[in-house]
Amino acid sequence: MAVRVGFVGVGYIAKEHLKRVLTDPEARVVALCDTEPAAAEATRASVLEKLRGTAPEELLTPFAKAPVHTDPVRMFQEERLDAVFLCLPPFAHGEVEFAAIEAGLPLLVEKPVALDLPLAREISGALRAKGLIGAAGYQSRYSQIVPFVRETLGDRTIAMTLAHRFTKLPPRDWYRHQDRSGGQVVEMATHQVDLLRLLVSDISTVYVSGGRRIATRETSEIFDASVASLTYANGAVGSLVTNMVSGHGNPAYARGIHIIADGLTVSILGHEGESRTVEVVTADGRQERTFADDSMAAQDRAFVRAVRDGRPELVLASYEEAVRTLATTLAHQESAETGQPVRIDTPA
Ligand SMILES: NC(=O)c1ccc[n+]([C@@H]2O[C@H](COP(=O)([O-])OP(=O)(O)OC[C@H]3O[C@@H](n4cnc5c(N)ncnc54)[C@H](O)[C@@H]3O)[C@@H](O)[C@H]2O)c1
């Protein structure tokens, strides 16, 4: 039996998930919910236009006919669902998760899973108490890059990491408000932080300088440039450098993550959602390998299959791990605001 999926929040990232879930024969998208129904309809039209002629009609028809709700609680009560994708803006978490958990629904929640750590921990506890699968939208954990880098590093000692995220301010009104997006590291460079936690170790201390210079100067709310010193729990050190003023382009060195270990350097060049190259430098020379795997498709299929077969271990980016990453990015924000180093307490 196919997994009956509902979507709450049907904007930009929901479109990316829909394009993938609608080509998974194990899933049927049967209900949509957005406080702005016109946004959901626009997303639906654009996805159907893209997939018509390529995806099987039996997968597209339920989606084409899916009712559009404006109240998630009613959607959970009125529709027969097996799982829900929550593609909400960062500020909109809380009530929707509790209502879904109350209805017994497994969740895939887009990152950042909340802007408030106690709330995220409460949701994590509620998922655990009900034995429900909780997944988070850290699709890089599903990329073939992860096993490749792990194998390349083996058990070598890692000395340091460098990570960059240089980009432009995304065109969403909520993005420029601190209490709505959480700022660049909580909202976006969280992907880098999560991957570093996975490949290196938990981060135990952050010490950050933040600047508000260009992209958000009218509101002066969020930092548009930051430089962070990281100390990992395993003793490695690192830097995370971000900005939202580089819409004009990036120099080659300023893309992705570099891990410097005993006898080799591994660089993951590019970001999630792009074809990425991994470069390995040793005393013998330099090797490159390109990865064009669709990690979001792998993530979405893994979630659907985990729900269908009752196999939570297929979820590689759990809600609990997302809470630990949130603890780290919120500590980054606190350090940027106070100018003080912040220690991170990461139990989920
Ligand atoms: N994994 C990734 O690579 C990736 C990429 C982009 C965005 N995201 C994340 O996805 C989330 C959504 O971002 P987006 O760019 O799609 O935003 P968006 O503004 O394009 O879409 C969000 C939608 O949610 C709706 N909405 C808001 N509050 C709601 C509520 N209470 N109930 C129902 N609908 C509600 C809005 O009307 C809007 O249509 C963010 O957390 C963002 O960080 C993840």
The ligand as an SDF file (V2000), in Angstrom:
LIG
                    3D

 44 48  0  0  0  0  0  0  0  0999 V2000
   16.5110   21.7200    2.8510 N   0  0  0  0  0  0  0  0  0  0  0  0
   16.7990   22.7690    2.0870 C   0  0  0  0  0  0  0  0  0  0  0  0
   17.7830   22.7640    1.3360 O   0  0  0  0  0  0  0  0  0  0  0  0
   15.9290   23.9820    2.1480 C   0  0  0  0  0  0  0  0  0  0  0  0
   15.9830   24.9310    1.1110 C   0  0  0  0  0  0  0  0  0  0  0  0
   15.1190   26.0440    1.1920 C   0  0  0  0  0  0  0  0  0  0  0  0
   14.2820   26.2090    2.2900 C   0  0  0  0  0  0  0  0  0  0  0  0
   14.3010   25.2850    3.2940 N   0  0  0  0  0  0  0  0  0  0  0  0
   13.4890   25.4660    4.5150 C   0  0  0  0  0  0  0  0  0  0  0  0
   12.1180   25.2440    4.2240 O   0  0  0  0  0  0  0  0  0  0  0  0
   11.3180   26.0670    5.0800 C   0  0  0  0  0  0  0  0  0  0  0  0
   10.3130   26.8160    4.2090 C   0  0  0  0  0  0  0  0  0  0  0  0
   11.0270   27.6820    3.3570 O   0  0  0  0  0  0  0  0  0  0  0  0
   10.4230   28.1380    1.9530 P   0  0  0  0  0  0  0  0  0  0  0  0
   11.5540   28.7700    1.2450 O   0  0  0  0  0  0  0  0  0  0  0  0
    9.6710   27.0330    1.3320 O   0  0  0  0  0  0  0  0  0  0  0  0
    9.3980   29.2640    2.4530 O   0  0  0  0  0  0  0  0  0  0  0  0
    8.1500   29.8550    1.6630 P   0  0  0  0  0  0  0  0  0  0  0  0
    7.8420   31.1440    2.3200 O   0  0  0  0  0  0  0  0  0  0  0  0
    8.4070   29.8150    0.1820 O   0  0  0  0  0  0  0  0  0  0  0  0
    6.9840   28.7850    1.9510 O   0  0  0  0  0  0  0  0  0  0  0  0
    6.4170   28.5830    3.2110 C   0  0  0  0  0  0  0  0  0  0  0  0
    4.8980   28.3790    3.0420 C   0  0  0  0  0  0  0  0  0  0  0  0
    4.3320   28.0850    4.3280 O   0  0  0  0  0  0  0  0  0  0  0  0
    3.0970   28.7690    4.4480 C   0  0  0  0  0  0  0  0  0  0  0  0
    2.7680   28.9020    5.8720 N   0  0  0  0  0  0  0  0  0  0  0  0
    3.2810   29.7820    6.7800 C   0  0  0  0  0  0  0  0  0  0  0  0
    2.7740   29.5200    8.0170 N   0  0  0  0  0  0  0  0  0  0  0  0
    1.9320   28.4660    7.8840 C   0  0  0  0  0  0  0  0  0  0  0  0
    1.1260   27.7270    8.7950 C   0  0  0  0  0  0  0  0  0  0  0  0
    1.0890   28.0110   10.1080 N   0  0  0  0  0  0  0  0  0  0  0  0
    0.3860   26.6990    8.3210 N   0  0  0  0  0  0  0  0  0  0  0  0
    0.4230   26.3890    7.0010 C   0  0  0  0  0  0  0  0  0  0  0  0
    1.1810   27.0580    6.0720 N   0  0  0  0  0  0  0  0  0  0  0  0
    1.9270   28.0770    6.5240 C   0  0  0  0  0  0  0  0  0  0  0  0
    3.3260   30.0850    3.7150 C   0  0  0  0  0  0  0  0  0  0  0  0
    2.0920   30.6750    3.3090 O   0  0  0  0  0  0  0  0  0  0  0  0
    4.1880   29.6420    2.5250 C   0  0  0  0  0  0  0  0  0  0  0  0
    3.4030   29.2990    1.3850 O   0  0  0  0  0  0  0  0  0  0  0  0
   12.2700   26.9780    5.8460 C   0  0  0  0  0  0  0  0  0  0  0  0
   12.4830   26.4830    7.1310 O   0  0  0  0  0  0  0  0  0  0  0  0
   13.5740   26.8870    5.0460 C   0  0  0  0  0  0  0  0  0  0  0  0
   14.7270   27.0150    5.8480 O   0  0  0  0  0  0  0  0  0  0  0  0
   15.0860   24.1720    3.2350 C   0  0  0  0  0  0  0  0  0  0  0  0
  1  2  1  0
  2  3  2  0
  2  4  1  0
  4  5  1  0
  4 44  2  0
  5  6  2  0
  6  7  1  0
  7  8  2  0
  8  9  1  0
  8 44  1  0
  9 10  1  0
  9 42  1  0
 10 11  1  0
 11 12  1  0
 11 40  1  0
 12 13  1  0
 13 14  1  0
 14 15  2  0
 14 16  1  0
 14 17  1  0
 17 18  1  0
 18 19  2  0
 18 20  1  0
 18 21  1  0
 21 22  1  0
 22 23  1  0
 23 24  1  0
 23 38  1  0
 24 25  1  0
 25 26  1  0
 25 36  1  0
 26 27  1  0
 26 35  1  0
 27 28  2  0
 28 29  1  0
 29 30  1  0
 29 35  2  0
 30 31  1  0
 30 32  2  0
 32 33  1  0
 33 34  2  0
 34 35  1  0
 36 37  1  0
 36 38  1  0
 38 39  1  0
 40 41  1  0
 40 42  1  0
 42 43  1  0
M  CHG  2   8   1  16  -1
M  END
$$$$
